């Protein structure tokens, strides 16, 4: 089930809730139990994985040899 962020228009509390897409409109505030909540859109988390089996070091464009972020 996805996690959605909400803001209560009644008391101002911001909270997250695990809820199905079908039940997203039925969420109530955990603090004041009001049903007047709106979904807050936030950034998503992306996890980048690095290929540790690569035999080449640096990038193919030949960036500077002292670039620590490009060296494996």
C-alpha positions, 0 to 999 in steps of 0.5 A: 500500500502506498504512503500518502502525506496529508494536511488537516484543514481543521487543526493544521496537523500534517501526517502520513498514512498507509492507505489504498488508492480507493480509500484515499478520500476517506482519510481522517485526521489522527489528531482531531478526527476531522475529515477535512484533509487534503493530500500534500504532494512531496518529493519521492525517494530514489535510490541509485545503485552503483555498479561495483563490478565495472572494470573501468574507472572514471567516465568515458568522456575523460574527465579530470583524473582527480575527480573523486566522484568519478573514480571507482 
